[in-house]
């Protein structure tokens, strides 16, 4: 087998002589899930989360947007989770932390 690197973060994978690709465990897509208020109660935070997730490439990320009342019930959530929120690989993130982890640090335009 010949060892190569994928285009994402130099993660090695192996190509067998039969053309099969065996990807290592660290090459797994990120799971990014949003839990939003019911459509009639959605505010700016819900819209910011929706916009952030819609800008991501679905080939590199597993994106899911769940709406309270349609896809999940509030009673099914942990008591400390307040809708809306984002989870990345199962870990709850604030909007600012999710932004930084997904897109990088925010830059402010100083040339105004």
C-alpha positions as CSV (number, residue, x, y, z in Angstrom):
1,X,0.0,0.0,0.0
2,X,1.0,3.5,-0.7
3,X,0.4,6.2,1.8
4,X,-0.9,9.6,0.6
5,X,-2.4,12.6,2.1
6,X,-5.9,14.0,1.7
7,X,-6.5,17.6,0.8
8,X,-7.9,18.3,4.3
9,X,-5.3,18.9,7.0
10,X,-2.7,16.4,5.7
11,X,-4.5,13.4,7.0
12,X,-3.0,10.2,5.7
13,X,-5.0,7.6,3.9
14,X,-4.0,4.3,2.2
15,X,-4.7,3.3,-1.4
16,X,-4.7,-0.4,-2.1
17,X,-3.8,-1.8,-5.5
18,X,-7.5,-2.3,-6.1
19,X,-8.3,1.4,-6.0
20,X,-10.1,1.3,-2.7
21,X,-9.5,4.2,-0.4
22,X,-9.2,3.6,3.4
23,X,-9.7,6.9,5.3
24,X,-8.3,7.2,8.8
25,X,-10.7,8.0,11.7
26,X,-9.5,11.6,12.0
27,X,-10.9,12.3,8.5
28,X,-14.5,12.0,9.6
29,X,-16.8,14.9,8.8
30,X,-17.8,17.4,11.5
31,X,-21.4,17.0,12.7
32,X,-22.9,20.5,13.1
33,X,-26.5,20.5,14.3
34,X,-28.7,23.5,15.1
35,X,-31.6,23.5,17.4
36,X,-34.0,26.4,16.7
37,X,-37.2,27.8,18.1
38,X,-40.5,27.1,16.4
39,X,-40.8,29.1,13.2
40,X,-43.4,31.5,14.7
41,X,-41.0,32.3,17.6
42,X,-37.7,32.6,15.7
43,X,-35.7,35.7,16.3
44,X,-32.3,37.1,15.3
45,X,-30.3,34.4,17.0
46,X,-32.1,31.7,15.1
47,X,-31.5,33.5,11.8
48,X,-27.8,34.0,12.6
49,X,-27.4,30.3,13.3
50,X,-29.3,29.3,10.1
51,X,-27.2,31.7,8.0
52,X,-23.9,30.4,9.5
53,X,-24.8,26.8,8.8
54,X,-26.1,27.5,5.2
55,X,-22.7,29.0,4.3
56,X,-20.9,25.7,5.1
57,X,-19.9,23.1,2.6
58,X,-22.0,20.0,3.0
59,X,-19.3,17.8,1.5
60,X,-17.0,18.5,4.5
61,X,-19.7,18.8,7.2
62,X,-22.8,17.0,8.2
63,X,-25.3,19.9,8.7
64,X,-28.7,19.4,10.4
65,X,-31.2,22.1,11.4
66,X,-33.8,20.9,13.8
67,X,-36.9,23.0,14.7
68,X,-38.6,22.7,18.1
69,X,-42.1,21.2,17.8
70,X,-41.3,19.6,14.4
71,X,-38.1,17.7,14.9
72,X,-37.7,17.7,18.6
73,X,-39.6,18.5,21.8
74,X,-38.4,20.9,24.4
75,X,-38.9,18.3,27.1
76,X,-36.4,16.0,25.3
77,X,-33.6,18.6,25.9
78,X,-31.2,18.8,28.8
79,X,-32.8,21.3,31.3
80,X,-29.8,23.7,31.0
81,X,-30.1,23.9,27.2
82,X,-31.9,27.0,26.0
83,X,-33.0,27.1,22.4
84,X,-31.5,28.2,20.0
85,X,-28.1,26.5,20.2
86,X,-25.5,24.7,18.1
87,X,-23.7,21.4,18.7
88,X,-20.4,20.5,17.0
89,X,-19.6,16.8,17.2
90,X,-22.1,16.5,20.0
91,X,-20.8,19.3,22.2
92,X,-23.0,22.4,22.8
93,X,-21.4,25.7,21.6
94,X,-22.4,29.3,22.0
95,X,-22.8,31.2,18.7
96,X,-19.5,33.0,19.1
97,X,-17.6,29.8,19.9
98,X,-19.2,28.0,17.0
99,X,-18.3,30.9,14.7
100,X,-14.7,30.7,15.8
101,X,-14.5,27.0,15.5
102,X,-16.2,26.9,12.0
103,X,-14.9,30.0,10.3
104,X,-12.1,31.3,12.5
105,X,-11.6,34.4,14.5
106,X,-13.8,37.4,13.7
107,X,-12.0,40.3,12.0
108,X,-13.2,43.9,12.4
109,X,-12.9,46.2,9.5
110,X,-10.8,49.2,10.6
111,X,-10.8,51.0,7.2
112,X,-14.1,52.7,7.7
